[in-house]
Amino acid sequence: MAWAGLAKSFAAGVTTSSGEADLVARDAAADNPVSCRAVLFATDAASFQESEVLQAEVLGSSSIVVRCADAGEMNAVAAKLEGQSTATIHADESDYGVAGRLLPTLDTKAGRILFNGWPTGVEVGYAMGARRPVPGDVRLAYDVGRGAGDRAVPPAGCLSGRAEGIAAKCDQRRKSGPALASH
């Protein structure tokens, strides 16, 4: 992590989450005061929706799997999320219909949507900036970094690694804006 205080904050967030979710996996401890031990939690949809602790961001290598009974419950969980830099959908062709119905909700929650991929880690700093796939078009820009909160953030315009089976649904919803990215 960038500094020891951030690592301590991460550790505190993990400790707090540990009391409200099942611990699935945890990385080995390191001897470095700025390291964080990757951790994976799991919980059910009802517990997630009722818990401000589980909904709170823990900045660092921490993830939570929220088990949902059906697509409606998954959409309800997604609607409850705060803004995110990235949302990821893991699906195969049989899931494309459900994924397509989830996209409009995620589109209002995340700056970038990945399909069957893993987001890159970023260090938030003054020099950090991420732009949508239309260079020079500030109307379509989203930013991360220390000054990002001072800028307008429109709905996601970047869906990375998308499956062609849901591409048409996305493209139909976007009457204007950039082409969806794929990599």
N, C-alpha and C positions, 0 to 999 in steps of 0.2 A: 504494500500500500504506500501511498505517497509520504506519509509521516506517521509517527507512533500514535498520535492522537486519533487518527483515522482508524488505525488497526484496533485501538481500544474501543472505539465506537462500534466497529464491526463485531468485536467479541461480545460487547454488551447486547447488541441486537440479536446475535445468535443465542445468547443465554436466555433472553426474554422469549424468543420464539420457541425455544426448547420446551418451555412450560406449556405451550398450547398446540404443538404439532408433533407428529411422530418423526423421530430422527431416522432417516433412511441410510445415510452414508456420511462419513466425515473423514477428511484427509488427515494424515499424520501431522503431529505438531512439529514446528520448525523452531530453530534456535534464534531466529531473526525477529527483533522487536517490531518490525513493520510488516511481517508476513501475516497472512490470514489463512486459516485452514478451511478449504472448500467444504461446504456442507449442503446436504439435500434433505429437505423436510417433505412430509406429505400430510394432507388432511382432507376431510370431506368438504363439500361445497357449503353446507349449512354452517359448519364451524368457521370456515374462512369468512363467510359473509357477516357473521356475528362478532368477529374479532378484529379490533383496530390494530392489535399487535401483529397479526398475521398479514394484514393488508398493508402495513407500513413497510417502506423500502428499507432493506438492510444493504447498504452500499458495500459491495465486496462479492466474493465468490459464494453467494448464497442463493439457493433456488428453493421454490416450494411447488410441489405437484398438488393440484387441487382435483380430487376425484369427483366427477360429476355423473349423475345417474343418466342424464340424457342431454340432448342439444339445447333444450330450453334452460336447463340448469346451468349449462356452460355459458350461454348468452347472459344469464343473470349475473354470474360471477364476473364475466368480462365487463359488463356495464358498471360494476361496482369498483373496478380498478381506477386508480389515479392515473395521471398521464405517465407514460413510459417512453424511453428512447426507442425501444425495440419490443415488438411482440413476435412470437414465433408459433407457427402452426406445424405440427407434425401429423401428417396424414398420408394415406395412400388413395388410390383412385376411388375406392368404395366410400371414402370420407369426403369427397369433393363437394357434394351437396351441402353437408353440414358446414364444411369450411367456408363455402360461399355465403352461407347465411350468417356466419360469425364475422366475416370481413367488415361489414358496415359498422359494427360496434368497435372492432379493433382499430378501424380507420380513424376514429375520433379519439383514440387513446394513445396511439403510438406514432412516432415520427417515421418509423420504418417497420415493415412487416416482412419477416423471413418465412420461407416455406421449406420445411425439411432441412434446416440449416442451424447453425449456431452463431449467435451474435459475437462480434469482436468485443474485447474489453477495451475500455477507453479510460484515460485519466482526464478528468475535467480540469482544464487549465485555461488561461487567457488566450492561448494560441489555438486551442481546439475549436474546430468548426467542421461541420458536416453539411454538405449541400445535396440537394436533390439532383436527379440526373439531367437537369437542364441548366448548364453553366450560364451564368450571367443573368438569369431570370430570378430576381429577388422575390417576386410574388410567390414563387414556388419553393422558396428556401426554408429549411428548418435548421436550427443551429443547436449545438451543444457547447458547453463551455461556461465560464464564469459570467459572461455577459448575455447568455442566451435568454434569461428571464426578461430582459429589456426589449426583446424583439417579438414580433407577432409569430405565432406558430400555427399554421393552417393544418388541416387534416393530412394524414400520411399520403404521400404521392409515390412512395417507393415500396414496391413489393418485390423482395429478392428471392430468387430460387423458386419462383412460382411454378406450379404444375399447369400445363396448358389446359387441363380440364376445368380449371376455375378462372382462367385468364379472361374468358369472354364475359363472365359475371362482373369482374372488376372493371374491364374496359367499358362495359355498358353503363356502369355507375358514374364513370368519369367522362363527362361530356367535354371537359377541357382539362388541360394540365398535361404533365409529362407522360411519356410512355412508361410503363412499369418496367423496372429494372429486373434483369434476370442474370444470376451468376452462380 
